[in-house]
């Protein structure tokens, strides 16, 4: 069907003033084409979520033939203090989130500011910054494992050469989580891109106005750039919080939760409970607790957003 | 207009949702069916295992009728090991033309995949299992056929025909798996390093094996710093070591050898209390840790991240000696340098821990007898001779050690079998072997979850073995559930 034919139809539909056939058709095709995503969400996300909530109320163990409904016993056990690793993993994960979220936001914002400047080879710099984020976590983790090797690693060798104190990085109880944060910062290209999009959406005349008024770069940053990108900061903060709480592959590949369980992240502990100990019911309870925690944090950020996120044309 | 549109949307949603319901309904009823099948199978099997004879008769009747049978087998392994399984399967299929074996070689996340298969009631008939991970949790739920019945009924593969400590039992009389071959622990060394230093290499005969102090003394003399001083000399700098005396892996497989050698154990004889914090075990662990932190003859856990595999480490003289499993002979043989092998140093008596994978048969199989035949074919040394002569494996059948002709087949004139092999590996295996702790310590993983972090501190020299283990003994004791080898 040609475009003109469609136009013809619309014209006719408008003339008659009834529900347009075209609109209905558009709706049909719209839903048809989004149905893979919708069905995928319902079957592979919502369904398993509902199932896992039910399973979290049972003692489901993959290897046991019988599964009994035990109400909230799994949750009671988690909060009774008997499961020390639960608290340990919560602590490790919170520590990771607290370190990583501000670091990601600040560093990627600064990188985006730099990349937004009109310099030669800008697109090349953009590519270089973005490139690591498409490297699979496994590959980049292996590279970091070598870089951060306490004895032979490049990082310690350089520090040693500069007569700076070295660290045992991933193998020290105190340094392991900061080290993992460091390795993940390498892949913030995606966040940078979103900031860049936010920055390029700022109308030029605002800056011109500052120039006219005689302000400098600080005023531009403080009164134009930052307020204008707060929606982007808001979005990136939420996405980074959600992503950081779910940290897994770094613990799985780099440390296996060690040393002395200091990098036993929540999802890694969940995975171990589910697949090594095969206690799926208990692991489902863990998953729901993480879900609630993420929900609460997202909610808090949303609530506070009113006071610091500015939308254009929104005067409140 | 708006109303009409919504009607349309709701109709579409209903269609979508109902299609989901139908789809998920299908899978549900399907899994229900398999479930029922599995259950009835388990029942028949349970009935059958009361009298293995009856089961076997039914099985051979099946085989006789020439009915087409498909067996599913899962396993893991390096490419040459997988090739050995494929060869064994080919041989098996030739001998049993009515049986078709579908072999799934799962290279990564084996346990996760098998767990998923079990969850979906889609178990294979025969599976390779690992005693330190999911084998026992599955066995405790009665998922495996008791191989004892087959072992006692069979004419070729009987308990006496196999080398010691190669079968795994959930409790006495309930064999859940048989290993395709044993693996021992040994002391490897670079002969050239000893020659250059003018030091007598360790004897291969277990009766004359090095005592611990002799070993420490040699390790000191073979640990050399950047300026060429060894660890016994004045001015030796432990911070810049060029060649370590010994490479010391710190996982339980290695330290179990010394605990057993010192008369210690993981659990008490009655299985009721933790024994890792008892004097014999603590002494052995402390002596190992002293190699790192007192004598500086072994790399610390941090330094050992830079030590390559045993073959390269010995060849490049990063270490003069190394503790490792028998399986390392395969890579050592390929590295082409003068290495040799000796028994582990002795604390009180010579001991080697035997570790092995295992083949198990799932109770849900419809063809237990055929599965047993397949298992036998898989552990047949003749079928896997290539991997055995290459060095990775050792035969599971005892006559391959005692019969001179058969022994010659896999030990004579091979780079993977140096001159010390007979004493250090074969004699040790037949006369001085100990079962792996994973085979008899119940709840092994959970106990080790408590022990491992404590041991990390010992290897790093932050705590003594006694302090570290005493500190976690109560917590580890909570996880103690007894031994599998006592009733």
Interface residues (C-beta under 8 A of the other chain):
Chain A: X18 X19 X23 X24 X27 X28 X31 X35 X38 X39 X42 X43 X47 X61 X62 X63 X64 X65 X85 X149 X150 X151 X152 X168 X171 X258 X259 X260 X261 X275 X276 X277 X278 X280
Chain B: X1 X4 X5 X8 X9 X12 X16 X17 X19 X20 X23 X24 X39 X111 X112 X115 X118 X119 X133 X134 X137 X138 X140 X141 X143 X301 X302 X303 X305 X306 X445 X446 X449 X453 X456 X457
